[in-house]
């Protein structure tokens, strides 16, 4: 039982490049979330999903897109990366939308 | 607007000393309350949660937290800190918003432990 996994762990992009972050959970959770963590700001919600095939915007959705084609996977895409998107990205999942379980994070640097 | 405040950005304690990390929230109703811990380079691990009932909640690693409605607080405590407790601690409020439970995090408190 791996819990929540994220790939890749690290990535460096140039401004304007695109990439996709993958989150996978093996706990059969309905809810999945993408956060970004920046120094002194805690975690901020980017997008979330309340079930397969559904997605919705969180606090800071601009510049990101998501997809939840399978219940166990939640993808976060950056179509045209900007330096302001340099951050650590965390995925989380929860069974009923209560306690959330987090992945190990992806450290993204945009040059 | 809902918010979570952790007044202490950094705290340093000696190993074996007691610990209290403060958390205050702003929300009209009784929210769900959580404490998470993050070790360097790691994800967040759930320490404990409060949904309802007994206001003193026990968690993992010897931590406990007390919900005080009158003070809108949910402070985290540990009677005797171990060096391995050095980490960053996040308080979070869960509230119902648009059909899902949204978590609002505080900015975190970084704990250092002196030997």
Interface residues (C-beta under 8 A of the other chain):
Chain A: X4 X31 X33 X40 X41 X42 X43 X44 X45 X48 X50 X56 X58 X90 X92 X94 X96 X97 X98 X99 X100 X101 X102 X103 X104 X105
Chain B: X4 X9 X32 X34 X36 X41 X42 X43 X44 X45 X46 X49 X51 X90 X94 X98 X99 X100 X101 X102 X103 X105 X106 X107 X108
